Every structure is written in C-alpha cells, then in structure tokens.
Amino acid sequence: MSRPGQGVMMPVNGLGFPPQNVARVVVWEWLNEHSRWRPYTATVCHHIENVLKEDARGSVVLGQVDAQLVPYIIDLQSMHQFRQDTGTMRPVRRNFYDPSSAPGKGIVWEWENDGGAWTAYDMDICITIQNAYEKQHPWLDLSSLGFCYLIYFNSMVPALPVKNLNGTGPVHPALAGMTGILLCAAGLPVCLTRAPKPILHPPPVSKSDVKPVPGVPGVCRKTKKKHLKKSKNPEDVVRRYTQKVKNPPDEDCTICMERLVTASGYDGVLRHKGVRPELVGRLGRCGHMYHLLCLVAMYSNGNKAIYGEKTGTQPPGKMEFHLIPHSLPGFADTQTIRIVYDIPTGIQGPEHPNPGKKFTARGFPRHCYLPNNEKGRKVLRLLITAWERRLIFTIGTSNTTGESDTVVWNEIHHKTEFGSNLTGHGYPDASYLDNVLAELTAQGVSEAVAKA
C-alpha cells in the first residue's frame, strides 16, 4: 500500500487506552514490510472511527473513502488490514497522541520524492520534526530514528522550508484536518477521543478462540520436497499405478491403436529409461491395459490424470485451517473456516516452466474463508485433497502484475475477502460453494475419488 495517512492502537495505559477523562488524538496506522507503522490519511482515519462507533467487531471498507484503497479492508476484530486480491494481511493499530503533539495540532510532515509526490513521515518522526522546528533548531539529524537524513529547516520550500540530506527534495509540514470535537490552534479540526472503554476494542483472535474444524481431521497439510520428487517423474508415476502384464492379449492399445502384443506406436518417437516399447501394464483399479510407453507419453503431454487422480506442479508449502469466531456476510449464524496457505520462494523443478530458475511467492501467507456449514466443510475436505495433489497453485505468469516465474492460483477459485465483496473474491456469494465444488470435480477431486 503506497497511500500515507493516519493509523491504529498504541498502549497508553495498561489496557491500551488513554486514562479516563483525558483527551487524545486518534491516528490509525498499518505495519508495512519494513516494520514501520505508516499512518492512514485523515479522511481514512475519520472513516474508521465512524465504523468503529457503529460496530466494534465489523469491517472497514477503505475503498469507500479512497479510490486508491479499493482492495483493502480492515477487520476490527482481529486488527488486521486485508488486501482482497492477494490475501496479504498486515497488522493495524489505533494510536493515541497528546493534543499538544504534532498530530494533536493536525500537523503532518511530508517529504517530496523524485517524482514530485509528497509522502507523510511516520507519526513518531513527525513529532520529532515538529519539536525541533518549534524549538527553532536550524537542522535535525534523523539517524537516531533509523534514517540517514538531515533536515535543514532554513531551506524549506514555500513558507516552511526543509530539505533531505540525500537531495530527494524539499519537505514541508501539512495540516491534516479530521472531523472531531476540538479545533487546533490553526483552526483545523482534529479527531479526539475521550475515555474510550476497553469493550470498544475486542482483542485479536487468540489461540483459545481458534478451534479445529469439526469433521475434518488435522490442522496442517504440507507439500514436501520428498513428495515432489516422488511425483514429478512420469515413469515413476506410471509404475505406481500399473502392474506389468507378461502375456498381453491380442487387442488394441487405445492410446496408440497398435496391438498390445506389438511394440508401442511411440517406439522411436519417445524413449524413456527403463520403459521398453513392448512392455504392457494393467491399471490396478480398473484393469485396463496399455503400453507403458503410451502411458508415459500421455502423462508427459500434460494429461496428469491417471484414472481419476490428477496431480499438479504446486511447489512445497504448508496449508493450515481452523475455526475463528466471526461470521461471513450471508452466514450470520455460522462461524468461519480460515484457510492459510504459505509457500516460500524456491527453485523451479523439472516440472516447472524454467527448471533451475528461482520462483517468487508474492502475497503469502494467503488467507481464504469458508462458512462452517456442511457444504463449507465438504469444500474444505476437497481442498485438502487438491492441496495434497498439488493442484491449488502452480508456477506461471501473474494475471494481475504480469510477473513471470511466480506462484499463481490454478483454476480453483478461493474467497480471500473477509468482510466484503468489492473485487468478487468475498461474500455474500450464494453460488460460490457450488461453483468451487464444480471446479474441484473438473480437477478430478470429488468426495467419491477422495475416499477411494
């Protein structure tokens, strides 16, 4: 997320709230990938506060007040920001500041980047800059806060002039207005809160709130390197599902249409170590017979279904699932199954587009949601089977970013939005569970196959 603004919860007393009858300025913030708390804009903060007053356990749709934040929602129950198109989660907090501080006065300091855009500093840096400015210091060294910059106050642009040491441009303080109950000295409104009660802020989901899913054994599934090695070789896959036939009948192989008592039609076209063209195999479950070389050719050509069990090219990772005490839109009286997929970056194997080349894994861990009803649990059981068969993800080119050699979804749609359906990846969606069951069946994953 690139948009600056105003932020979230910072302890003020032992409960994380200001003392009773003491006014504090509220700033909401989100934690970026560099472990820096970035403020949301004043408009976004005001919107979050309004939603909080109405429903302390609800969700905040940021796109309602900022078009650049359409993919993002905040779950006030867990105090996390969700990016709905990627499933990325980041902590948020509600921070309180003294009215005499920079945010209390409605002041946010910004710096100009090379492209001419202005970016807000973190709130703690804003406070440090404002303190130095009010004391009429000629310059400020930010190295103690982890930034190798000097700010020179005597060279700020129009009226209130500053410059970064690295030469990226001038800096100036911006007055950020927020609707509230107190006006700052400059006449701009500031958002304050008085004596908030702890019940306004339900705690994040704790370990005691997370429970196993009824009727679904286990809480974790892994795709291990050993499993990948076992499955990626076409000859090994074919051997696992067939028995050699010493005296084949004089009938056609329905793949190459040559007689089983003669060599495979792929003789001279395809040769694999240990698979001679005259060898015939019987599939253990159905009893049908084919040339082993024909089965290898069929599997190598992209048809990964060996009588009903299709396997994919999903890289190693971990799938976890559990119940959380929240309801999805459209399932008001039902708890939610949260699935967490986590795949690290790695090196592509022989079954991937560019063997030996590194692949990226953006947006992990990815969180997905199902209602905890009979059909939702059925979908979960089949998703577990699909995960173990390496069908949920693959390595390819992202439709969203255009990046190649990255982990992407693989034809089985998931709901990654928790509290809304802005991008079509959330609830309510009355047809989703039936649609995903159809997609799983198309991948060869059904309850009949899973139990076999």
Protein Blocks (a to p, Z undefined) as FASTA:
>chain_A
ZZgcddddddfblnopacehiacddddddddfkopacdddfklmmmmmmmmmmommbccd
fklmomklmmpccdfklopacdfknopacddddddddfkbmklnopacddddfkopacdd
dfklmmmmmmmmmnopabdcfklnopacdddfklcgehiacddfklnaccdddddddddf
bdcfkopacdddehiafklmccdddfklpccdehiacjbdcddfklmmmmmpmklmmmmm
pccdfbacddddfklopafkbccfkgojaccehiafkbccddfklopacdfklmmmmmmn
opacgghiacdfbdcdddddddddbdcehilmbccdddddddddddddfkbmbghiacdd
ehiacdddddddfklmmmmmmmmmmmmnopmbccdddfklopahiacdehiacdfbfkbc
fnopaccdfklmmmmmmmmmmnopafklmmZZ
